[in-house]
């Protein structure tokens, strides 16, 4: 087991990576790690890019503050909900990576089976319903997803990733954002080409054999590639249940991020 000081240093390092990559701005985001019967978590009101080891707060598994000069993040209930439900998870990262958050704002989950690497290492990234940040509503909104998924989009809020350790939770956040960026690029080029149900089943079998996750239900019934897992109003807006205009999908999401595509699909 890692020492408390090593865990504090790792939380600080991951906070710096999130900030360097633009996954958080100002005081956004929060990170936690379970160490024995305690939770080490980032404090409220401090930039994740400039934390120091002694800024990290220690709380009990019920959320009682045990040590720290600053209060823990106001999103602590969301982290505690994960630890209650998943004994295999010892780290949680919450951030606002721009592309993935664009999908969350548009109400579109990252559910299509298009990248073998994502299917093998992460699986579907579902979309939780909107909940007021910093309230118990957020914990309730993700409860149905915690047992089955290691990454969740939070409607109009950002992304949450879980891991057996801090490195895995952080790298899953990178994977979510990379998946979102590739999906946007594919849509600009005419739309993603989902893998067949047979191809997905083969990947899921490999995933199970490698111990990367349990086999899930036959993907032919999930409807993700037809867009049926998105909120109805978002699906219509994104062209998922009507004749698609992929250029408009990209423009709608990127407009939220302050980016513009020229007529050839190049960023400027």
DRENDRENSE-190012 format. One line per field, with one value per residue: x, y, z of N, C-alpha, C in turn; residue number from 1; residue in one letter. Coordinates in steps of 0.02 Angstrom, whole numbers. Layout:
// residues N
n.xx: (X,...);
n.yy: (Y,...);
n.zz: (Z,...);
ca.xx: (X,...);
ca.yy: (Y,...);
ca.zz: (Z,...);
c.xx: (X,...);
c.yy: (Y,...);
c.zz: (Z,...);
gumi: (NUM,...);
vexkol: (A,...);
***
This chain:
// residues 268
n.xx: (42,25,104,33,93,150,34,-28,64,47,-86,-71,14,-70,-170,-97,-71,-201,-232,-129,-164,-279,-397,-461,-510,-472,-535,-590,-640,-597,-512,-487,-430,-436,-373,-339,-453,-483,-513,-423,-431,-451,-447,-577,-596,-465,-346,-317,-198,-98,-79,-18,61,21,-100,-199,-346,-404,-530,-657,-733,-865,-869,-829,-725,-556,-427,-336,-312,-402,-572,-643,-672,-828,-892,-879,-981,-1010,-893,-888,-1001,-961,-858,-931,-1008,-917,-801,-687,-632,-519,-489,-541,-579,-632,-668,-670,-648,-635,-690,-758,-843,-916,-995,-1070,-1139,-1212,-1295,-1265,-1212,-1052,-1060,-1051,-988,-842,-704,-582,-485,-545,-659,-597,-525,-605,-744,-920,-965,-1077,-1215,-1258,-1405,-1447,-1388,-1383,-1228,-1114,-1205,-1305,-1379,-1300,-1230,-1339,-1379,-1285,-1288,-1349,-1259,-1133,-1102,-1075,-997,-842,-818,-907,-1014,-1068,-1214,-1210,-1102,-975,-850,-828,-712,-661,-547,-434,-325,-243,-174,-236,-368,-345,-289,-397,-477,-405,-424,-563,-575,-496,-567,-685,-635,-589,-711,-779,-697,-719,-853,-848,-793,-891,-955,-951,-902,-974,-917,-957,-1083,-1033,-895,-882,-922,-815,-711,-755,-745,-606,-575,-629,-551,-426,-444,-494,-619,-793,-891,-1020,-1195,-1259,-1213,-1294,-1418,-1414,-1433,-1354,-1279,-1376,-1413,-1507,-1482,-1462,-1527,-1693,-1722,-1595,-1543,-1618,-1574,-1440,-1443,-1458,-1569,-1634,-1616,-1446,-1339,-1184,-1088,-1156,-1178,-1048,-1018,-1114,-1075,-940,-957,-999,-881,-807,-743,-715,-760,-692,-752,-698,-684,-575,-491,-483);
n.yy: (-60,112,250,381,505,482,463,587,665,608,642,781,786,732,828,934,884,878,1015,1064,1004,1067,1017,1061,1220,1373,1347,1224,1048,894,774,613,485,323,263,138,148,279,432,526,686,821,997,1122,1265,1287,1296,1156,1147,1198,1140,1088,957,966,1027,936,855,750,633,534,376,404,536,628,757,731,782,928,1092,1160,1152,1001,965,1023,930,810,713,645,574,491,414,333,257,188,101,30,-82,-115,-2,130,260,419,535,694,805,936,907,982,932,812,863,945,851,809,926,938,833,704,540,454,327,247,104,114,123,4,5,82,7,-107,-57,33,41,82,255,319,439,533,598,774,862,970,1044,1011,962,836,785,755,639,552,552,477,351,236,205,183,46,-21,49,134,261,411,527,685,769,928,962,891,763,602,489,325,221,85,137,298,331,251,301,433,413,357,468,539,452,461,595,591,499,573,678,611,560,678,721,616,636,756,713,643,552,429,256,126,-22,-192,-297,-424,-403,-324,-414,-504,-422,-397,-524,-540,-440,-491,-608,-552,-497,-368,-323,-367,-470,-395,-368,-423,-314,-282,-252,-134,-8,105,144,187,298,297,307,434,589,623,752,800,706,729,859,835,763,625,544,581,621,634,776,792,892,997,942,939,1076,1125,1068,1109,1246,1272,1264,1370,1361,1362,1297,1302,1309,1195,1109,1128,1182,1348);
n.zz: (0,-41,40,144,116,-11,-84,-71,-144,-270,-300,-309,-422,-522,-522,-575,-704,-757,-760,-844,-965,-995,-949,-839,-771,-685,-525,-548,-548,-461,-357,-288,-173,-105,46,142,273,249,156,42,-20,-138,-93,-72,-178,-229,-362,-465,-528,-450,-326,-164,-70,67,56,34,90,222,246,328,279,284,261,359,410,443,445,387,324,249,191,121,-56,-123,-197,-135,-93,-213,-240,-125,-146,-252,-191,-95,-173,-252,-216,-280,-328,-301,-328,-391,-518,-565,-694,-820,-964,-1123,-1252,-1220,-1123,-1205,-1273,-1162,-1134,-1249,-1231,-1274,-1264,-1256,-1336,-1447,-1532,-1593,-1582,-1558,-1453,-1354,-1324,-1270,-1159,-1089,-1123,-1145,-1124,-1028,-1013,-877,-796,-780,-637,-496,-471,-335,-244,-161,-262,-372,-336,-328,-460,-528,-476,-534,-633,-578,-536,-657,-748,-789,-824,-838,-913,-858,-866,-938,-861,-849,-837,-759,-694,-645,-551,-510,-453,-436,-554,-653,-648,-690,-820,-883,-895,-990,-1097,-1117,-1161,-1276,-1353,-1371,-1450,-1566,-1610,-1643,-1751,-1841,-1869,-1936,-2052,-2115,-2035,-1902,-1922,-1859,-1773,-1815,-1737,-1718,-1721,-1607,-1508,-1514,-1469,-1339,-1286,-1289,-1201,-1082,-1065,-1045,-925,-914,-896,-869,-980,-1074,-1116,-1277,-1403,-1508,-1466,-1397,-1456,-1464,-1575,-1658,-1596,-1494,-1359,-1322,-1251,-1304,-1360,-1380,-1467,-1583,-1610,-1633,-1748,-1743,-1746,-1855,-2030,-2044,-2026,-2025,-2021,-1960,-1833,-1782,-1784,-1694,-1571,-1558,-1559,-1432,-1368,-1407,-1528,-1705,-1862,-2025,-2197,-2254,-2151,-2071,-1922,-1861);
ca.xx: (0,62,100,-8,130,155,-33,-36,105,17,-145,-44,39,-126,-201,-56,-82,-268,-228,-86,-199,-340,-456,-492,-494,-483,-536,-631,-617,-580,-477,-485,-401,-451,-313,-365,-521,-488,-514,-384,-469,-430,-486,-619,-572,-395,-332,-285,-132,-50,-86,40,40,-14,-167,-246,-388,-419,-597,-676,-774,-931,-864,-810,-658,-509,-371,-332,-323,-457,-627,-639,-714,-900,-915,-861,-1033,-1005,-837,-907,-1050,-922,-823,-981,-1034,-865,-744,-628,-610,-485,-473,-593,-559,-685,-640,-711,-613,-681,-727,-804,-895,-960,-1045,-1114,-1181,-1258,-1339,-1249,-1162,-999,-1083,-1043,-932,-803,-632,-567,-448,-592,-700,-556,-500,-652,-814,-965,-964,-1147,-1230,-1302,-1450,-1422,-1395,-1350,-1161,-1100,-1261,-1316,-1411,-1250,-1219,-1398,-1384,-1237,-1293,-1365,-1203,-1072,-1083,-1060,-955,-783,-817,-975,-1024,-1117,-1249,-1195,-1058,-907,-840,-805,-680,-645,-491,-409,-276,-247,-150,-288,-424,-325,-281,-464,-501,-373,-457,-629,-567,-470,-625,-729,-603,-591,-781,-794,-662,-754,-916,-830,-774,-947,-988,-916,-922,-973,-899,-1014,-1097,-987,-829,-885,-922,-746,-672,-777,-716,-536,-575,-641,-493,-370,-462,-503,-689,-839,-928,-1085,-1247,-1249,-1219,-1344,-1481,-1406,-1460,-1310,-1258,-1433,-1424,-1565,-1466,-1458,-1591,-1729,-1715,-1525,-1533,-1644,-1530,-1376,-1451,-1448,-1630,-1659,-1563,-1392,-1296,-1129,-1054,-1194,-1164,-983,-1022,-1153,-1036,-881,-978,-1001,-812,-775,-703,-752,-734,-704,-794,-665,-680,-513,-497,-447);
ca.yy: (0,174,290,440,559,466,474,660,689,585,684,845,777,724,893,974,859,900,1087,1073,981,1107,979,1102,1292,1405,1299,1167,980,866,710,580,418,287,236,105,170,351,460,587,722,890,1046,1169,1333,1294,1271,1091,1152,1228,1111,1062,897,980,1053,880,846,680,623,465,349,434,607,670,783,708,828,974,1162,1186,1103,960,986,1018,872,750,660,607,527,442,368,284,211,144,52,-8,-100,-123,65,168,328,452,599,732,862,964,906,1020,894,767,904,966,798,811,985,924,778,645,496,425,258,209,57,132,116,-57,19,106,-50,-151,-28,77,26,138,311,341,507,538,655,836,871,1032,1031,1021,940,763,766,727,570,513,548,428,288,179,192,166,-25,-51,91,166,331,436,598,718,817,1000,969,867,691,569,426,284,176,49,183,366,332,224,349,489,393,348,534,553,411,490,656,570,468,627,715,570,557,741,720,569,667,807,679,608,511,368,192,81,-92,-237,-332,-481,-376,-301,-474,-530,-378,-408,-587,-526,-399,-535,-652,-512,-472,-296,-307,-422,-468,-364,-394,-416,-243,-271,-231,-74,50,163,165,221,360,294,317,505,619,631,819,807,664,765,916,811,726,554,506,607,621,670,825,786,957,1035,913,963,1148,1137,1051,1151,1314,1276,1266,1430,1344,1370,1260,1335,1269,1132,1068,1142,1230,1411);
ca.zz: (0,-44,101,137,84,-82,-113,-76,-199,-333,-312,-332,-490,-568,-528,-621,-772,-779,-774,-902,-1025,-1005,-929,-786,-772,-620,-469,-568,-541,-396,-360,-223,-170,-43,76,202,288,242,88,31,-72,-150,-56,-108,-190,-251,-429,-465,-557,-404,-260,-127,-32,130,41,28,149,239,275,340,224,289,244,415,402,494,446,331,343,207,185,60,-112,-113,-234,-97,-94,-275,-230,-75,-177,-290,-145,-63,-221,-286,-173,-323,-349,-248,-351,-431,-547,-597,-730,-874,-1028,-1167,-1303,-1186,-1092,-1259,-1282,-1103,-1141,-1304,-1212,-1316,-1232,-1299,-1330,-1509,-1534,-1652,-1570,-1521,-1392,-1304,-1303,-1229,-1096,-1053,-1136,-1157,-1076,-1027,-993,-819,-798,-750,-565,-474,-444,-264,-203,-159,-324,-417,-315,-347,-533,-556,-439,-577,-678,-542,-534,-722,-791,-758,-846,-844,-929,-815,-909,-929,-803,-859,-840,-699,-709,-586,-563,-452,-424,-464,-624,-697,-651,-732,-890,-911,-914,-1054,-1148,-1131,-1202,-1341,-1386,-1392,-1504,-1626,-1632,-1678,-1814,-1885,-1890,-1984,-2113,-2142,-1984,-1880,-1949,-1801,-1782,-1817,-1674,-1713,-1703,-1538,-1465,-1512,-1426,-1271,-1264,-1275,-1139,-1025,-1058,-1019,-858,-918,-881,-883,-1042,-1067,-1160,-1348,-1420,-1560,-1434,-1356,-1490,-1461,-1642,-1689,-1559,-1450,-1289,-1308,-1234,-1367,-1389,-1401,-1525,-1641,-1624,-1658,-1810,-1731,-1761,-1918,-2081,-2011,-2057,-1978,-2013,-1911,-1768,-1760,-1771,-1634,-1511,-1552,-1543,-1359,-1343,-1433,-1585,-1767,-1919,-2089,-2242,-2269,-2092,-2035,-1868,-1869);
c.xx: (44,53,55,29,137,88,-47,2,75,-46,-123,-21,-18,-164,-163,-67,-150,-266,-186,-122,-262,-403,-494,-470,-509,-482,-576,-599,-603,-553,-480,-453,-419,-387,-333,-438,-530,-489,-472,-415,-443,-475,-530,-582,-500,-387,-296,-215,-78,-57,-19,16,2,-82,-220,-281,-400,-487,-608,-718,-846,-929,-845,-737,-614,-449,-370,-348,-380,-511,-617,-684,-788,-930,-899,-916,-1030,-949,-856,-956,-1014,-890,-871,-1001,-980,-805,-680,-599,-579,-463,-528,-566,-620,-653,-689,-672,-658,-721,-778,-860,-942,-1014,-1095,-1162,-1233,-1307,-1327,-1196,-1109,-1010,-1070,-981,-891,-728,-618,-532,-495,-636,-661,-541,-551,-724,-854,-956,-1035,-1155,-1279,-1346,-1422,-1437,-1358,-1282,-1157,-1158,-1265,-1350,-1362,-1238,-1278,-1401,-1338,-1245,-1306,-1307,-1141,-1055,-1056,-1010,-898,-773,-889,-973,-1078,-1149,-1233,-1144,-986,-905,-813,-773,-658,-586,-471,-354,-280,-226,-204,-347,-407,-320,-349,-494,-469,-407,-525,-622,-541,-526,-671,-700,-603,-662,-800,-760,-697,-818,-902,-814,-830,-983,-949,-944,-918,-950,-961,-1024,-1050,-918,-827,-884,-852,-703,-691,-750,-642,-530,-583,-580,-433,-384,-474,-575,-733,-872,-997,-1133,-1230,-1262,-1272,-1410,-1475,-1433,-1414,-1292,-1315,-1451,-1480,-1548,-1458,-1526,-1628,-1718,-1644,-1513,-1559,-1598,-1465,-1382,-1444,-1510,-1664,-1603,-1505,-1358,-1236,-1092,-1089,-1184,-1100,-986,-1059,-1114,-977,-898,-980,-931,-774,-730,-747,-720,-744,-740,-764,-660,-616,-525,-459,-451);
c.yy: (63,212,350,496,546,479,548,687,669,626,752,840,770,789,938,951,882,974,1100,1055,1022,1070,1014,1174,1321,1351,1236,1100,959,795,679,511,387,253,204,126,245,371,523,623,793,939,1088,1234,1342,1264,1204,1092,1176,1202,1092,1002,912,1014,998,868,770,677,549,441,374,509,654,692,761,753,871,1044,1194,1132,1062,987,977,959,806,696,616,554,472,391,314,233,164,87,6,-22,-107,-56,103,237,354,519,631,793,884,965,934,978,848,806,933,915,799,869,973,867,715,603,474,349,217,164,69,122,53,-44,42,49,-96,-121,10,56,89,192,340,413,506,600,716,838,934,1016,1047,1004,864,739,732,654,526,502,495,359,228,159,166,92,-52,-13,123,237,351,509,625,774,889,1012,947,792,665,503,392,239,139,89,250,368,307,271,408,469,379,415,555,515,439,551,639,539,522,665,676,565,620,743,674,599,721,777,636,561,449,306,141,11,-135,-270,-389,-458,-354,-361,-504,-488,-388,-474,-578,-487,-443,-580,-616,-484,-397,-275,-366,-414,-438,-392,-382,-345,-230,-246,-163,-11,110,189,196,285,356,303,391,531,634,699,830,766,698,822,894,771,652,513,533,602,663,721,831,851,999,1008,940,1037,1163,1123,1097,1224,1325,1286,1327,1416,1349,1328,1301,1288,1202,1086,1078,1192,1293,1452);
c.zz: (0,21,89,101,9,-117,-121,-136,-267,-350,-339,-405,-540,-576,-577,-693,-799,-800,-837,-967,-1039,-988,-872,-795,-703,-565,-484,-549,-470,-405,-291,-229,-103,-18,143,213,283,168,87,-28,-79,-112,-101,-120,-211,-321,-424,-494,-510,-333,-230,-86,32,119,42,95,160,272,287,281,228,275,300,406,460,501,383,351,304,204,121,5,-97,-151,-199,-99,-157,-268,-180,-102,-216,-244,-108,-109,-250,-241,-213,-345,-290,-270,-396,-455,-580,-629,-784,-940,-1083,-1217,-1270,-1153,-1144,-1273,-1224,-1108,-1196,-1287,-1252,-1281,-1281,-1298,-1392,-1506,-1597,-1643,-1529,-1454,-1336,-1279,-1256,-1161,-1056,-1062,-1149,-1103,-1076,-1004,-935,-826,-763,-674,-545,-444,-370,-219,-205,-223,-371,-400,-336,-423,-564,-526,-485,-622,-642,-545,-600,-765,-753,-782,-859,-864,-884,-855,-889,-874,-816,-862,-774,-719,-645,-603,-500,-416,-460,-537,-671,-703,-696,-805,-923,-931,-980,-1110,-1166,-1176,-1272,-1384,-1413,-1451,-1569,-1654,-1669,-1746,-1864,-1911,-1942,-2052,-2141,-2094,-1966,-1914,-1893,-1820,-1783,-1748,-1663,-1692,-1630,-1490,-1459,-1465,-1352,-1243,-1247,-1209,-1077,-1012,-1028,-949,-856,-902,-898,-951,-1029,-1118,-1233,-1370,-1473,-1531,-1399,-1389,-1492,-1529,-1682,-1651,-1509,-1377,-1272,-1286,-1299,-1399,-1415,-1464,-1588,-1661,-1655,-1722,-1803,-1747,-1823,-1969,-2056,-2056,-2011,-1968,-1960,-1840,-1740,-1742,-1706,-1571,-1503,-1537,-1468,-1330,-1370,-1492,-1648,-1821,-1982,-2136,-2261,-2209,-2052,-1981,-1884,-1806);
gumi: (1,2,3,4,5,6,7,8,9,10,11,12,13,14,15,16,17,18,19,20,21,22,23,24,25,26,27,28,29,30,31,32,33,34,35,36,37,38,39,40,41,42,43,44,45,46,47,48,49,50,51,52,53,54,55,56,57,58,59,60,61,62,63,64,65,66,67,68,69,70,71,72,73,74,75,76,77,78,79,80,81,82,83,84,85,86,87,88,89,90,91,92,93,94,95,96,97,98,99,100,101,102,103,104,105,106,107,108,109,110,111,112,113,114,115,116,117,118,119,120,121,122,123,124,125,126,127,128,129,130,131,132,133,134,135,136,137,138,139,140,141,142,143,144,145,146,147,148,149,150,151,152,153,154,155,156,157,158,159,160,161,162,163,164,165,166,167,168,169,170,171,172,173,174,175,176,177,178,179,180,181,182,183,184,185,186,187,188,189,190,191,192,193,194,195,196,197,198,199,200,201,202,203,204,205,206,207,208,209,210,211,212,213,214,215,216,217,218,219,220,221,222,223,224,225,226,227,228,229,230,231,232,233,234,235,236,237,238,239,240,241,242,243,244,245,246,247,248,249,250,251,252,253,254,255,256,257,258,259,260,261,262,263,264,265,266,267,268);
vexkol: (X,X,X,X,X,X,X,X,X,X,X,X,X,X,X,X,X,X,X,X,X,X,X,X,X,X,X,X,X,X,X,X,X,X,X,X,X,X,X,X,X,X,X,X,X,X,X,X,X,X,X,X,X,X,X,X,X,X,X,X,X,X,X,X,X,X,X,X,X,X,X,X,X,X,X,X,X,X,X,X,X,X,X,X,X,X,X,X,X,X,X,X,X,X,X,X,X,X,X,X,X,X,X,X,X,X,X,X,X,X,X,X,X,X,X,X,X,X,X,X,X,X,X,X,X,X,X,X,X,X,X,X,X,X,X,X,X,X,X,X,X,X,X,X,X,X,X,X,X,X,X,X,X,X,X,X,X,X,X,X,X,X,X,X,X,X,X,X,X,X,X,X,X,X,X,X,X,X,X,X,X,X,X,X,X,X,X,X,X,X,X,X,X,X,X,X,X,X,X,X,X,X,X,X,X,X,X,X,X,X,X,X,X,X,X,X,X,X,X,X,X,X,X,X,X,X,X,X,X,X,X,X,X,X,X,X,X,X,X,X,X,X,X,X,X,X,X,X,X,X,X,X,X,X,X,X,X,X,X,X,X,X,X,X,X,X,X,X);
***
